[in-house]
Amino acid sequence: MTDSEPQVRIRAMKLLVECEDVRLGPAYIALLTTDSVAAVRAEAASTLGIFVQLGEFEDIPAELHHQIEDVLLEALNGEDEPSVRRRALEGLGFSSRAEMPVLIESSYKRQDPAWQASAIFAMGRSNDERWADRVLRAIASEDRAVRLAAVQAAGELGLKLARSLLLRLLEDEFDEAIAGAAIWSLSQIGGEDVRLYLQNLLDNVEDDEQAAFLEEALDNLAFTEDMAIFDLLAFDADEPDEVDLEEE
């Protein structure tokens, strides 16, 4: 991440995107606030999102969590390139700070599809179903970036109402990235019809790479189904015992 070539710095962050070592937080902050190349700053803003999520789960020190949020908010509200500001919004998507809904809403209402896509991406990370209607409508957007962000957000939010929309989308979608995102989102949403659909795709696919992706999606679907059963059992366990009023 200290290489003289910007593309090397960007690639380094992409390779470390799943690394949760807290020592990386200050390094990403430094790149966001001091790097001379906008593309590097944008990548740093996006990558900091993982630490916002870790902070929400209290898996990193609160001081670092708040510092990262403050830096991203400053970038979002500052005068940097739009690409950096948009990625800062995406990075903040996991944040539960009170100002986030307003920031997401104002970005979504811009006429610029790039800002709308970033807002929808942040909606998907928010774990907030208030955005369900906007995400569902955006699945049919004519803008590719908006449509892709909406398809991904539907899965992240687990929107059951998106199931039929995504299944229909797959019948006509020629964009491989959007089709792949729809398959993965369906695996996050779940449903018996989803399992049958994905299994049918796997049975008829000939490309090894596509087959591997579908197998991974089916594995993720099994995880989604297991979590649904666990949540149901947990809900039942929390139900109060019935009281016999006559006996009382």
N, C-alpha and C positions, 0 to 999 in steps of 0.2 A: 504493500500500500504506500510505500515511500518511493516507488520507482519514478523515474523522470518521465516515462511515457504515460499519458492519461489513460489510454486503453488498458494498460497493465494494472493501473490502480483500480479501474472499474472492474476488471476481471477478477482481481483479488477479492474485492468485496462480494462479488457474485459467488465465488467459491466458498466464502465464509458465511453465506447468508443464513445457514442453519446452526452456526456456532454460537453458543450462548455464554462464552467466556466474557465476564464483565469487563475485562481489560480492553476489550474491543470498543466498548461504549465511548470512552474518551477519544479513541483514535478516529472513530466515525465523526464525532463532534468536531474534531480538528479539521477533518476533510470538508465537512459541510461549511464551516465558518471561515476557512482560510485558503482552500484550494482555488487556484486561478482559473480552473476549467469548469464551466457550468455543468457539463455532463457528469463530472466527478462529484460535484456538490449534490446534484440530483440523485445520484446513486447512493450517496451517503445518507441523504434524507430518507430515502426509501428503506435502506437497510436498518436504520435506527428504529424502524417500526417494530422489529422483533423484540427490542429492549423495552419499548413501550408496553408490549404485550406481557413480557416477563414482569415488568413493574406492576401491572394490574393484578398479577397472580402473587405478588410479593416475593418473587424469586430473585430479585436483585435489590440492593440497598435503596431505600426510599429516596435518599438524597440524589443518587444517580438517576433514578426514574424521573424525578421532578426536573432535574437539570436537563435531561433529554427532551422532555415535553416543552420546557421553556425555550430551548434552542430551536425546536421545530416550529413552535408558535411564532417566534421571532422571524424565522425564515419565511413562513407562510404569509405573515403580515408585512414583510419588508419590501424592498425594492429590487430583489434579485430577479433573475430570468424567470418567466412564467413556468418553464419546465421544472425548475428547482422548487418553486412555490407549490406547484401541483403535487410533486412527490412528497413534500413536507406534509401536505394534507393527507396523503395516503399513509404516510408513516404515523400520523396521529390518529388514524382510524380506530385503533384499539383503545384509545384513551377514553376514560369515563369523565373527564373534566367537564364542568357544567357548560362551558362555552362551545363544546364540540357540535351539538346539534345545529346551532346557529351558523357556525362556520361551514358545515357540510351543506346546509340548506342554501346559504348564499352562493356557494360555489355551484351547486346544482342549478340554480336559477340563472346563471350566466348563459349567454347565447353561444358561447364557445363550446363545441362538443368535447374538446380536450379537457376542459374544466369539469364538464358534466360527467365524463368518464371517471375522472379522479374522484369526484364526489361519490359516485356510485360504488367505486372500489372501496372508499372509506366506509360507506354504508354497510358493505359486506363484512367489514372487520369489526363493526360496532356492536354486534350481538344485540341489536335493537330492532324489534319488529315494527317500529314506527315507520320504517322506510320500505315496508313490504310493497305497498301500492306503486311507489316510484320505480322500484326494481322490476316488478312484474311488467309495468308498461314499457320500460326501457329494453326488455328482451326483444321487442319487435322494432327497435330503432333501426333506421336506415344507415346510421353511422356505425361503422365497424367497431371502433374503439368503445363506443357507448354500449353496443350490443354485447361485446365480449365482457366488459366489466359487469354488466347486468347478469349475464349467464353465470359468471363466477360468484357474484354476490348472492344470487339465489341459492347456490349450494352452501355458501358460508353461513347464511342465515337459516338454512334448512327449511325453505319455504315450500310447504306441501302443495300450495296452489300453483307453484311453478312446474310441477311434475308433468302435467299434460302439455304445457307450453313447450317445455324442453324436448319432450318426445316428438311433438309435431315439428319442432325446429330441426331435429335430426333427420327428418324425412327429406328436407329440401336444402339443408345447409351444405354448401360446397367449400366453405372456409375450414380448413383442417384444424386450425387453432380454436375456432369457436365450437366446432363439433367435438373436439377433445375436451374442451371446458364443459360442454353440456353433459357429456358422459360422466365426467368426474363429479359434477354438481348433482347429477341424478344419484350417484353412489353416496353422496352426502345426505340426500333427502330421503332415499329409501322407498320401499313399496314393492309388493309382490310383482306388479307389472314391470317394474324396473329390473328386477332380477331376471325375469323371462326375456326382456328385451336385450339386456346385456349378454345373457347366455346365448341367445340366438345370434347376436353379432359375433361372439367368439367362435361359435360353431361354424360360421361361414367365412371367417376371415382367413386369408392366405398369407398375409405379411406377418413375419415373426415379431417385428417391433410392435405392430398394432395388437397382435395377440397378447404380447406381454403387458401392454397397457390395459387391455380389457381384463386380463387376469388380476392386475393390481386394483382395478376399479371394483371388481367383484369381491376382492378381499376387503376393500374399504367399505363396500356395501354391507358385508357381514359384520364389520365393526359397528357400523351405524345401527344395524338391527339389534346387535347385542346391547348397545348403549340405550336403545329405546326400551328394551326389556328391563334393563337395570333401572332406568328412570321410573318405569311403571311400578316395579316392585318397591322402589324407594317411596313413591307416592302412596302406595297402599299401606306401607308400614307406618307412614305418618298419619293415616286416618285414625281418628279417635274411636275407641271401642264404643259400640252401641250401649245405651243405658236403658235398662228396663224401668220405665217411669212408674209402673204399677208397683214394682218391687220396692222402688225408692219410697 
